[in-house]
Amino acid sequence: MARNTRAVLQSLKIDKAMIVGHSMGAMLAARFATQFPDVTERLVLYNPIGLLDVRYDRPYAGIDEAYKQTLASTYPTVRAA
């Protein structure tokens, strides 16, 4: 979602933005700000939930890799994760 938001801003030719996130949207706002600090002019988090993102240290693998991983998933592997 952060990458999609960046793509929308690029298509609108917006170089800097004030990012505001409320509740679960604050997780997206925080992710956007950490991934695109050059675009983020200000960050406002209001009543945030779910700010812990264990994927922060890992680069995004991409949709094809996620699809392959999903196809290989079984009930025991999902439950173990």
Backbone as JSON Lines, residues from 0, in Angstrom:
{"i":0,"aa":"M","n":[0.83,-1.2,0.0],"ca":[0.0,0.0,0.0],"c":[0.87,1.26,0.0]}
{"i":1,"aa":"A","n":[2.01,1.2,0.7],"ca":[2.91,2.36,0.7],"c":[3.46,2.6,-0.7]}
{"i":2,"aa":"R","n":[3.83,1.52,-1.38],"ca":[4.34,1.67,-2.74],"c":[3.26,2.19,-3.68]}
{"i":3,"aa":"N","n":[2.03,1.74,-3.51],"ca":[0.92,2.23,-4.33],"c":[0.67,3.72,-4.07]}
{"i":4,"aa":"T","n":[0.75,4.11,-2.81],"ca":[0.56,5.51,-2.46],"c":[1.65,6.36,-3.1]}
{"i":5,"aa":"R","n":[2.87,5.86,-3.08],"ca":[3.98,6.58,-3.73],"c":[3.73,6.7,-5.23]}
{"i":6,"aa":"A","n":[3.23,5.64,-5.83],"ca":[2.94,5.67,-7.27],"c":[1.87,6.7,-7.6]}
{"i":7,"aa":"V","n":[0.86,6.8,-6.75],"ca":[-0.2,7.81,-6.96],"c":[0.4,9.21,-6.87]}
{"i":8,"aa":"L","n":[1.24,9.45,-5.86],"ca":[1.87,10.76,-5.72],"c":[2.75,11.09,-6.93]}
{"i":9,"aa":"Q","n":[3.49,10.09,-7.42],"ca":[4.32,10.3,-8.59],"c":[3.48,10.64,-9.82]}
{"i":10,"aa":"S","n":[2.36,9.94,-9.98],"ca":[1.5,10.2,-11.15],"c":[0.89,11.6,-11.09]}
{"i":11,"aa":"L","n":[0.71,12.11,-9.88],"ca":[0.17,13.46,-9.7],"c":[1.28,14.51,-9.66]}
{"i":12,"aa":"K","n":[2.54,14.04,-9.83],"ca":[3.7,14.93,-9.81],"c":[3.85,15.68,-8.49]}
{"i":13,"aa":"I","n":[3.59,14.96,-7.39],"ca":[3.74,15.52,-6.04],"c":[5.06,14.98,-5.48]}
{"i":14,"aa":"D","n":[5.99,15.91,-5.21],"ca":[7.32,15.52,-4.74],"c":[7.41,15.4,-3.23]}
{"i":15,"aa":"K","n":[6.65,16.2,-2.51],"ca":[6.66,16.21,-1.05],"c":[5.22,16.15,-0.55]}
{"i":16,"aa":"A","n":[5.01,15.43,0.55],"ca":[3.64,15.33,1.08],"c":[3.66,15.27,2.6]}
{"i":17,"aa":"M","n":[2.61,15.79,3.2],"ca":[2.39,15.63,4.63],"c":[1.52,14.39,4.78]}
{"i":18,"aa":"I","n":[2.03,13.41,5.48],"ca":[1.36,12.12,5.6],"c":[0.63,12.06,6.94]}
{"i":19,"aa":"V","n":[-0.67,11.77,6.89],"ca":[-1.51,11.69,8.09],"c":[-2.16,10.31,8.1]}
{"i":20,"aa":"G","n":[-2.04,9.62,9.23],"ca":[-2.66,8.31,9.36],"c":[-3.43,8.19,10.66]}
{"i":21,"aa":"H","n":[-4.62,7.64,10.58],"ca":[-5.46,7.43,11.76],"c":[-5.72,5.94,11.95]}
{"i":22,"aa":"S","n":[-5.61,5.49,13.18],"ca":[-5.89,4.11,13.55],"c":[-5.03,3.16,12.71]}
{"i":23,"aa":"M","n":[-5.64,2.26,11.98],"ca":[-4.87,1.32,11.18],"c":[-4.14,2.02,10.02]}
{"i":24,"aa":"G","n":[-4.67,3.15,9.57],"ca":[-4.0,3.93,8.55],"c":[-2.67,4.5,9.03]}
{"i":25,"aa":"A","n":[-2.51,4.6,10.35],"ca":[-1.24,5.08,10.9],"c":[-0.12,4.08,10.61]}
{"i":26,"aa":"M","n":[-0.46,2.81,10.55],"ca":[0.54,1.8,10.21],"c":[1.03,2.04,8.78]}
{"i":27,"aa":"L","n":[0.12,2.31,7.87],"ca":[0.49,2.61,6.49],"c":[1.3,3.91,6.43]}
{"i":28,"aa":"A","n":[0.87,4.91,7.16],"ca":[1.57,6.2,7.16],"c":[3.0,6.03,7.68]}
{"i":29,"aa":"A","n":[3.17,5.26,8.76],"ca":[4.5,5.02,9.31],"c":[5.36,4.25,8.32]}
{"i":30,"aa":"R","n":[4.79,3.26,7.68],"ca":[5.52,2.48,6.68],"c":[5.93,3.37,5.51]}
{"i":31,"aa":"F","n":[5.02,4.21,5.05],"ca":[5.32,5.12,3.95],"c":[6.48,6.04,4.34]}
{"i":32,"aa":"A","n":[6.41,6.61,5.53],"ca":[7.44,7.55,5.98],"c":[8.82,6.89,6.1]}
{"i":33,"aa":"T","n":[8.85,5.64,6.52],"ca":[10.15,4.96,6.65],"c":[10.68,4.51,5.3]}
{"i":34,"aa":"Q","n":[9.8,4.18,4.37],"ca":[10.24,3.73,3.06],"c":[10.54,4.88,2.11]}
{"i":35,"aa":"F","n":[9.88,6.01,2.31],"ca":[10.04,7.15,1.41],"c":[10.27,8.44,2.22]}
{"i":36,"aa":"P","n":[11.36,8.51,2.97],"ca":[11.61,9.7,3.8],"c":[11.84,10.96,2.98]}
{"i":37,"aa":"D","n":[12.32,10.81,1.74],"ca":[12.56,11.98,0.89],"c":[11.25,12.63,0.43]}
{"i":38,"aa":"V","n":[10.17,11.87,0.44],"ca":[8.86,12.39,0.02],"c":[8.09,12.94,1.22]}
{"i":39,"aa":"T","n":[8.34,12.38,2.4],"ca":[7.58,12.71,3.6],"c":[8.08,14.02,4.21]}
{"i":40,"aa":"E","n":[7.23,15.05,4.13],"ca":[7.57,16.35,4.71],"c":[7.24,16.37,6.2]}
{"i":41,"aa":"R","n":[6.09,15.85,6.55],"ca":[5.62,15.75,7.93],"c":[4.89,14.43,8.07]}
{"i":42,"aa":"L","n":[4.89,13.91,9.3],"ca":[4.15,12.67,9.59],"c":[3.3,12.89,10.82]}
{"i":43,"aa":"V","n":[2.0,12.64,10.68],"ca":[1.07,12.76,11.8],"c":[0.4,11.41,11.99]}
{"i":44,"aa":"L","n":[0.54,10.85,13.2],"ca":[-0.12,9.58,13.54],"c":[-1.15,9.88,14.62]}
{"i":45,"aa":"Y","n":[-2.4,9.59,14.34],"ca":[-3.48,9.87,15.27],"c":[-4.11,8.56,15.7]}
{"i":46,"aa":"N","n":[-4.09,8.29,17.01],"ca":[-4.67,7.08,17.57],"c":[-4.17,5.83,16.83]}
{"i":47,"aa":"P","n":[-2.84,5.64,16.75],"ca":[-2.3,4.53,15.95],"c":[-2.49,3.18,16.61]}
{"i":48,"aa":"I","n":[-2.72,2.18,15.77],"ca":[-2.7,0.78,16.22],"c":[-1.83,0.02,15.24]}
{"i":49,"aa":"G","n":[-1.29,-1.09,15.68],"ca":[-0.56,-1.97,14.77],"c":[0.71,-1.38,14.21]}
{"i":50,"aa":"L","n":[1.44,-0.6,15.01],"ca":[2.66,0.01,14.48],"c":[3.83,-0.95,14.41]}
{"i":51,"aa":"L","n":[3.74,-2.06,15.08],"ca":[4.8,-3.04,15.0],"c":[4.75,-3.73,13.65]}
{"i":52,"aa":"D","n":[5.79,-3.55,12.87],"ca":[5.86,-4.16,11.55],"c":[7.14,-4.99,11.5]}
{"i":53,"aa":"V","n":[7.01,-6.28,11.68],"ca":[8.18,-7.16,11.74],"c":[8.87,-7.26,10.39]}
{"i":54,"aa":"R","n":[8.23,-6.78,9.34],"ca":[8.82,-6.82,8.0],"c":[9.74,-5.65,7.74]}
{"i":55,"aa":"Y","n":[9.83,-4.7,8.66],"ca":[10.59,-3.48,8.41],"c":[12.04,-3.76,8.01]}
{"i":56,"aa":"D","n":[12.67,-4.71,8.68],"ca":[14.08,-5.02,8.39],"c":[14.25,-5.85,7.13]}
{"i":57,"aa":"R","n":[13.17,-6.41,6.62],"ca":[13.25,-7.25,5.43],"c":[12.74,-6.48,4.22]}
{"i":58,"aa":"P","n":[13.47,-6.5,3.12],"ca":[12.95,-5.85,1.91],"c":[11.74,-6.61,1.37]}
{"i":59,"aa":"Y","n":[10.87,-5.89,0.72],"ca":[9.68,-6.49,0.14],"c":[10.09,-7.45,-0.97]}
{"i":60,"aa":"A","n":[9.64,-8.7,-0.89],"ca":[10.06,-9.75,-1.83],"c":[9.38,-9.61,-3.19]}
{"i":61,"aa":"G","n":[8.23,-9.03,-3.23],"ca":[7.52,-8.88,-4.5],"c":[6.35,-9.84,-4.61]}
{"i":62,"aa":"I","n":[5.45,-9.52,-5.5],"ca":[4.21,-10.27,-5.63],"c":[4.42,-11.69,-6.15]}
{"i":63,"aa":"D","n":[5.38,-11.87,-7.06],"ca":[5.63,-13.21,-7.6],"c":[6.14,-14.15,-6.52]}
{"i":64,"aa":"E","n":[7.05,-13.66,-5.7],"ca":[7.59,-14.48,-4.61],"c":[6.51,-14.8,-3.59]}
{"i":65,"aa":"A","n":[5.67,-13.83,-3.27],"ca":[4.57,-14.05,-2.33],"c":[3.6,-15.1,-2.88]}
{"i":66,"aa":"Y","n":[3.34,-15.04,-4.18],"ca":[2.44,-16.0,-4.81],"c":[3.01,-17.42,-4.73]}
{"i":67,"aa":"K","n":[4.31,-17.57,-5.04],"ca":[4.95,-18.89,-4.95],"c":[4.9,-19.42,-3.52]}
{"i":68,"aa":"Q","n":[5.16,-18.54,-2.57],"ca":[5.15,-18.94,-1.16],"c":[3.74,-19.36,-0.74]}
{"i":69,"aa":"T","n":[2.75,-18.66,-1.21],"ca":[1.37,-19.0,-0.89],"c":[0.99,-20.35,-1.47]}
{"i":70,"aa":"L","n":[1.38,-20.61,-2.7],"ca":[1.09,-21.9,-3.32],"c":[1.74,-23.06,-2.56]}
{"i":71,"aa":"A","n":[2.91,-22.81,-1.99],"ca":[3.64,-23.85,-1.27],"c":[3.15,-24.03,0.17]}
{"i":72,"aa":"S","n":[2.28,-23.13,0.63],"ca":[1.81,-23.18,2.01],"c":[0.87,-24.35,2.25]}
{"i":73,"aa":"T","n":[0.99,-24.9,3.43],"ca":[0.07,-25.94,3.9],"c":[-0.44,-25.51,5.27]}
{"i":74,"aa":"Y","n":[-1.43,-26.18,5.74],"ca":[-1.97,-25.85,7.06],"c":[-0.87,-25.88,8.13]}
{"i":75,"aa":"P","n":[-0.04,-26.94,8.21],"ca":[1.01,-26.95,9.24],"c":[2.04,-25.81,9.09]}
{"i":76,"aa":"T","n":[2.41,-25.44,7.85],"ca":[3.39,-24.36,7.71],"c":[2.8,-23.0,8.09]}
{"i":77,"aa":"V","n":[1.54,-22.79,7.78],"ca":[0.89,-21.54,8.16],"c":[0.73,-21.47,9.66]}
{"i":78,"aa":"R","n":[0.32,-22.55,10.26],"ca":[0.13,-22.59,11.71],"c":[1.46,-22.41,12.46]}
{"i":79,"aa":"A","n":[2.53,-22.93,11.91],"ca":[3.85,-22.81,12.54],"c":[4.39,-21.39,12.48]}
{"i":80,"aa":"A","n":[3.98,-20.65,11.48],"ca":[4.49,-19.26,11.34],"c":[3.8,-18.39,12.33]}
